[in-house]
Amino acid sequence: MPSIIIRNGRIIDPSQSLDEVADLLIQDGKIAAIGTDLGTADKEIEATGKIVSPGLVDTHVQLREPGFEEDETIESGTAAAINGGFTSIACLPNTSPTTDTQAQVQFIQQKASQANNCHVFVIACVSKNREGQELAEMGILAQAGAVAFSDAPHPLQKTDLFRRALEYSRMFDVPILDHPEIPELSQSGLMHSGSISMVLGLSGMHPDSEELATGRDLRLAETTGARLHLMDISTEGSVELIRRAKGRGVNVSSEICIANLHLTDEVMRTFDSNYKVNPPLRSQSHIDACIAGLQDGTIDVITSGHAPRASEKKMTELDQAPFGMSQIEITLGLAITNLVVPGHLDFPTLIRKLSTNPAKALKLDKGTLSVGTTADVTIIDPKVTWKVDSNQFASLSTNTPFNELTLTGRAETVIVDGTIKLQR
């Protein structure tokens, strides 16, 4: 395998509290050294003015295969991840058949290996067929390689089943991921419940739906001592509940999708179904609270929330269109444009949220540039401006409202296992 040296980049690795201009040497697919005067290599990459970070990690990706290949395939979804700077992704079990058997876990692993793009980690079902009635064979699934369990994007509704899942998960030291939502308070909802939904005459999804579920989940995590990862946090109340739980020592991590950090429910005045997501786009006060949660460490992870949907599914009435937005190829640009440029986060904090913390939440040996670890590296141009063109997406789906939007910052080079997968 050819050696690679990345010269003069700003190396940011939160796992080592590292932020310095230096060279990085890759040999035999691993990080060999960081410093100066590292000699020569077979391939040299000049990174002056660029950021060299651990490969980005996404804990919340829908790959849709098997069963919904019109939306996405494992090959196209992993290619889209590389385009976005992500070297590792964890895929949700909302496929058909669902990821509730050893065979389905192995199918995803094999297809990802054949695609040979980024690392794919499997999140298996908590319940059989994601129906929320009977626990899946968690032990067998963990042995097959599942790194976590979830029924997302469905919430775990039955409290007794959720508690048993948390108890079982301790045996395998894997987290339970939940999309906190009380369906009785959100079903038939199309957008955030507030003044805009009233003006538009659209049924709303009340913040109480998320916050009541968040409170329940945190209580169960506290009493069982299990690892809990809360997905799709979007409300001020949820942020405060998680903040207090962490203060009590509850073993919880949390994530937020990039769209919920900069888009408000005002955009629903367009009736564009590409803005229809779950959790819904909320008011500015909720966004401000979530940004504060990122700043103080209450919210650990920023995800793409990648939910590709074929165009024909979105080109219908708003109440008939599915939830979801194709975002993994623009998440980094959206984060830099809306979080770093305005001064909400600095680059070390952003990389922690996009790489180090996601890996930590799922206990993956990723998100670091430590010597001897697998060489997964993302080189970021923090100042380049570019225009989103969904026709150029590697994803099969173009359900994004950001087409033609100008963004600042993107991945310039992506290296997986010491092999260059993208170089613009």
C-alpha positions in Angstrom: 0.0 0.0 0.0 1.5 3.4 -1.0 2.5 5.7 1.9 1.0 9.2 2.1 2.3 12.3 3.7 0.0 15.3 4.3 2.1 18.5 4.7 1.5 21.7 6.5 -2.1 21.2 7.4 -3.8 22.4 10.6 -4.2 19.1 12.4 -7.2 19.1 14.7 -7.8 15.9 16.7 -10.0 16.4 19.8 -9.3 12.9 21.0 -5.7 14.0 21.7 -6.5 17.7 22.4 -4.4 18.4 19.3 -4.6 21.6 17.2 -1.3 22.5 15.4 0.2 23.0 12.0 2.2 19.9 11.2 2.7 17.0 8.8 0.9 13.6 9.0 2.4 10.4 7.7 0.3 7.3 6.7 2.0 4.0 6.2 0.4 0.5 5.7 -3.0 2.0 6.1 -2.3 3.4 9.6 -1.3 6.7 11.1 2.5 6.5 11.4 3.5 9.9 12.7 2.5 13.5 13.3 5.1 16.2 13.4 7.8 17.8 11.2 10.7 16.5 9.2 8.8 13.2 8.6 10.7 12.5 5.4 9.1 11.5 2.1 6.3 9.2 1.0 4.9 7.7 -2.2 2.1 10.3 -2.3 2.3 13.8 -1.1 -0.7 16.0 -0.3 -0.2 19.8 0.3 -2.6 21.0 2.9 -1.5 24.5 3.6 -4.6 26.5 4.8 -6.6 23.3 5.2 -7.8 21.4 8.2 -6.7 17.8 8.7 -9.2 16.0 10.9 -10.1 12.4 11.9 -12.5 11.0 9.3 -16.1 12.2 10.0 -18.5 9.8 11.6 -22.3 9.8 11.2 -24.5 7.9 13.7 -27.7 8.4 11.8 -27.9 7.3 8.2 -30.7 5.6 6.3 -29.3 3.4 3.5 -32.7 2.0 2.6 -31.3 -1.3 1.1 -32.8 -3.9 1.1 -36.4 -3.1 0.1 -36.3 0.6 -0.9 -33.5 0.7 -3.5 -35.5 3.5 -5.4 -34.4 5.8 -2.5 -30.9 4.6 -1.9 -28.6 1.6 -2.1 -25.7 0.8 0.1 -23.3 1.6 -2.7 -24.8 5.0 -3.5 -25.3 5.9 0.2 -21.7 5.1 1.0 -20.5 7.0 -2.0 -22.6 10.0 -0.8 -21.0 9.7 2.6 -17.5 9.9 1.0 -18.6 13.0 -0.9 -19.6 14.6 2.4 -16.3 13.8 4.1 -17.6 10.9 6.2 -15.4 7.8 6.5 -17.7 5.9 8.9 -21.5 5.7 9.1 -24.0 3.8 11.2 -27.1 2.7 9.3 -30.6 2.5 10.7 -32.7 -0.7 10.5 -35.7 0.7 8.6 -35.3 -1.6 5.6 -37.5 -4.4 4.2 -36.9 -6.9 5.7 -35.8 -5.0 8.8 -32.4 -5.6 10.3 -33.6 -8.0 13.0 -31.7 -11.2 12.0 -28.1 -12.2 11.8 -28.6 -12.7 8.0 -29.7 -9.1 7.5 -26.7 -7.8 9.5 -24.4 -9.9 7.4 -26.1 -8.8 4.2 -25.4 -5.1 4.9 -21.8 -5.9 5.9 -21.2 -7.8 2.7 -22.8 -5.1 0.5 -20.8 -2.4 2.2 -17.6 -4.4 1.7 -18.4 -4.8 -2.0 -19.1 -1.1 -2.4 -15.7 -0.4 -0.8 -16.4 3.2 0.0 -16.6 4.0 3.7 -16.9 2.0 6.8 -20.5 0.9 7.6 -21.6 -0.1 11.1 -25.0 -1.7 11.6 -27.6 -0.6 14.0 -30.0 -3.5 14.5 -33.6 -3.6 15.6 -34.6 -3.4 19.2 -37.9 -5.2 18.4 -38.7 -7.8 15.8 -39.7 -6.2 12.5 -39.6 -2.8 14.3 -43.1 -3.5 15.5 -42.4 -2.7 19.2 -44.0 -5.8 20.5 -41.3 -8.4 21.1 -37.5 -8.0 21.6 -35.3 -9.0 18.7 -32.5 -11.6 19.4 -30.1 -8.9 20.7 -27.4 -11.4 21.7 -27.2 -13.0 18.2 -27.3 -9.6 16.5 -24.5 -8.3 18.7 -22.4 -11.3 17.9 -23.1 -10.7 14.2 -21.6 -7.2 14.6 -24.4 -4.9 15.4 -22.9 -1.9 17.3 -26.2 -0.6 18.7 -30.0 -1.2 18.7 -32.8 1.0 17.7 -36.2 1.0 16.0 -35.6 4.5 14.6 -37.1 6.4 12.9 -39.9 4.7 14.9 -39.9 5.6 18.6 -39.8 2.9 21.2 -43.3 3.2 22.5 -43.7 0.3 25.0 -42.0 1.3 28.2 -41.7 -2.3 29.5 -40.0 -3.4 26.2 -37.7 -0.4 26.3 -36.6 -1.1 29.9 -35.9 -4.8 29.1 -33.9 -3.7 26.0 -31.8 -1.4 28.2 -31.2 -4.2 30.7 -30.2 -6.6 28.0 -27.9 -4.1 26.3 -25.7 -3.9 29.4 -24.8 -7.5 28.8 -23.3 -6.6 25.4 -22.1 -3.1 26.3 -23.9 -1.5 23.4 -26.2 1.5 23.4 -29.9 1.7 22.8 -30.7 4.6 20.4 -34.2 6.1 20.6 -36.0 8.7 18.6 -38.0 10.3 21.5 -41.6 10.8 20.5 -45.0 10.2 22.0 -47.0 9.3 18.9 -50.3 10.3 20.5 -49.1 13.8 20.6 -47.6 14.0 17.1 -49.4 11.6 14.8 -50.8 13.2 11.7 -48.6 16.2 12.4 -46.8 17.8 9.4 -44.7 20.5 11.1 -43.8 22.1 14.4 -46.9 23.0 16.4 -46.9 26.8 16.9 -48.1 30.1 15.5 -47.0 29.3 11.9 -48.8 25.9 11.8 -52.0 27.7 13.1 -51.7 30.4 10.3 -51.1 27.7 7.7 -53.8 25.4 8.9 -51.4 22.5 9.2 -51.5 19.9 11.9 -48.6 20.4 14.3 -46.1 18.2 16.2 -46.0 19.6 19.7 -42.6 19.8 21.6 -44.3 17.9 24.5 -44.2 14.8 22.3 -40.5 14.8 22.3 -39.9 16.1 25.8 -42.2 13.6 27.5 -40.4 10.8 25.7 -37.0 12.2 26.5 -37.8 12.4 30.2 -39.0 8.8 30.2 -35.9 7.6 28.4 -33.6 9.4 30.7 -35.4 8.0 33.8 -35.1 4.4 32.5 -31.4 4.9 31.6 -30.8 6.2 35.1 -32.5 3.3 36.9 -30.9 0.6 34.6 -27.5 2.1 34.3 -27.5 1.3 30.6 -26.0 3.3 27.7 -28.6 5.5 26.0 -28.2 7.6 22.9 -31.0 10.1 22.2 -31.5 10.8 18.6 -33.2 13.8 16.9 -33.1 16.2 19.8 -34.8 19.5 18.7 -36.5 21.2 21.6 -35.5 23.5 24.4 -37.1 21.3 27.0 -35.3 18.2 25.8 -31.9 20.0 26.0 -32.6 21.0 29.6 -33.7 17.5 30.6 -30.5 16.0 29.1 -28.4 18.7 30.7 -29.8 17.9 34.2 -29.5 14.1 33.6 -25.8 14.5 32.7 -25.3 16.5 35.8 -26.6 13.5 37.8 -24.2 11.2 36.0 -26.7 9.4 33.7 -24.9 7.5 30.9 -26.5 9.3 28.0 -25.3 10.9 24.8 -27.4 12.9 22.4 -27.5 14.1 18.8 -29.1 16.7 16.6 -29.7 16.7 12.9 -28.0 19.5 11.0 -31.3 20.8 9.6 -32.7 21.5 13.1 -29.8 23.8 13.8 -30.5 26.5 11.2 -34.0 26.1 9.6 -37.1 27.4 11.4 -40.7 26.5 10.8 -41.1 29.7 8.8 -39.9 27.7 5.7 -43.0 25.7 5.8 -44.9 28.7 4.3 -43.5 27.4 1.0 -45.4 24.1 1.4 -42.2 22.4 0.0 -42.3 18.8 1.1 -38.5 18.7 1.2 -38.8 20.7 4.4 -41.0 18.0 5.9 -38.8 16.2 8.4 -39.2 14.4 11.8 -38.4 16.0 14.2 -39.9 19.0 12.5 -38.2 22.3 11.9 -39.0 24.3 15.0 -39.0 28.0 16.1 -35.8 30.1 16.6 -36.0 29.8 20.4 -35.6 26.0 20.1 -32.7 26.4 17.7 -31.0 28.8 20.1 -31.4 26.4 22.9 -30.0 23.5 20.8 -27.0 25.6 19.8 -26.4 26.4 23.5 -26.6 22.7 24.1 -23.9 22.1 21.6 -21.7 24.8 23.1 -21.9 23.4 26.7 -21.6 19.7 25.7 -25.2 18.8 26.4 -25.7 17.7 22.8 -22.7 15.6 21.8 -23.2 14.8 18.2 -24.2 16.5 14.9 -25.6 14.1 12.3 -26.8 14.4 8.8 -30.1 12.7 9.6 -29.7 11.4 6.0 -33.2 10.2 4.9 -33.2 9.9 1.1 -36.5 9.6 -0.6 -37.2 9.1 -4.3 -38.4 12.2 -6.1 -41.8 10.7 -7.0 -42.5 10.2 -3.3 -41.8 13.8 -2.4 -43.7 15.2 -5.4 -47.1 14.9 -3.9 -49.4 16.7 -1.4 -47.6 17.7 1.8 -49.7 15.4 4.0 -48.9 12.4 1.7 -45.2 13.0 1.3 -42.9 11.0 3.5 -40.6 12.7 6.1 -37.0 13.0 5.1 -34.2 15.0 3.6 -31.0 14.0 1.7 -28.2 15.8 3.6 -25.1 13.7 4.1 -23.2 15.3 1.2 -23.8 18.9 2.5 -23.8 18.4 6.2 -20.2 19.6 6.7 -20.8 22.7 4.5 -24.1 23.5 6.3 -22.3 23.1 9.7 -19.4 25.4 8.8 -21.7 28.0 7.1 -24.3 28.1 9.9 -22.3 27.3 13.0 -18.6 28.2 12.5 -18.9 31.2 10.3 -21.4 33.0 12.7 -19.1 32.1 15.6 -21.4 29.6 17.4 -18.7 26.9 17.3 -15.0 26.8 16.6 -13.5 24.1 14.4 -12.1 21.9 17.2 -15.6 21.8 18.7 -17.3 21.1 15.3 -14.9 18.2 14.6 -15.5 16.8 18.0 -19.3 16.8 17.3 -18.8 15.3 13.8 -16.1 12.8 14.5 -14.7 12.1 18.0 -18.0 12.2 19.9 -20.0 10.1 17.4 -17.3 7.4 17.5 -17.4 7.5 21.3 -21.2 7.3 21.5 -21.1 4.0 19.6 -17.7 2.8 21.0 -16.1 2.7 17.6 -12.4 2.7 17.1 -12.7 5.8 15.0 -12.7 9.6 15.3 -8.9 9.8 16.1 -5.6 10.4 14.5 -3.6 8.6 17.2 -0.5 6.9 16.0 -1.2 3.3 15.1 -4.9 3.7 14.4 -6.6 3.1 11.1 -5.8 6.0 8.7 -9.3 7.5 8.2 -8.7 11.2 7.5 -10.8 14.1 6.2 -9.0 17.1 4.8 -11.3 20.2 4.9 -11.0 23.4 3.0 -12.6 25.8 5.5 -12.9 28.8 3.2 -13.9 27.5 -0.2 -17.3 28.6 -1.3 -19.4 26.3 -3.5 -23.0 26.0 -4.7 -25.1 22.9 -4.0 -26.1 21.0 -7.1 -28.3 18.1 -6.2 -27.9 16.7 -9.8 -24.3 16.0 -8.8 -25.2 14.1 -5.7 -23.8 10.5 -5.4 -27.0 9.7 -3.5 -29.9 8.4 -5.7 -32.2 10.9 -4.0 -32.2 14.6 -4.5 -34.8 15.5 -1.8 -33.1 18.6 -0.5 -34.4 22.2 -0.3 -30.8 23.5 -0.5 -30.3 23.2 -4.2 -28.4 26.2 -5.6 -27.5 27.4 -2.0 -24.0 28.7 -1.6 -22.1 27.1 1.3 -18.7 27.7 2.8 -16.3 24.8 3.5 -16.3 21.2 2.3 -14.2 18.0 2.3 -11.4 18.3 -0.2 -9.7 14.9 0.4 -11.1 11.8 2.1 -8.9 8.8 3.1 -10.3 5.5 4.3 -7.9 2.8 5.6 -5.0 4.7 4.1 -6.6 4.8 0.6 -7.6 8.0 -1.0 -11.3 7.8 -1.8 -11.9 11.4 -2.8 -9.6 14.2 -4.0 -11.2 17.3 -5.5 
